[in-house]
Amino acid sequence: MGKAYNVSGNRGVQLEFTDGKCLLIGSQKPEQLDSAITQYLKNHDKNEFNIKERREAI
């Protein structure tokens, strides 16, 4: 069980956290959103966010 944030469209990026919770971020350009998240995590402490998995969602 988790939360979803979406304005329009039916695509996005789903983050799964180490505590089992999920967050779906809606985007009409999920590939670009995933790339931005990847770049952000490369420059920050990944453990700070407790992200277990990240995947494109349709």
Helices and strands as residue ranges (DSSP letters): E 2-5, E 12-17, E 22-26, H 30-42, G 46-48, E 51-57
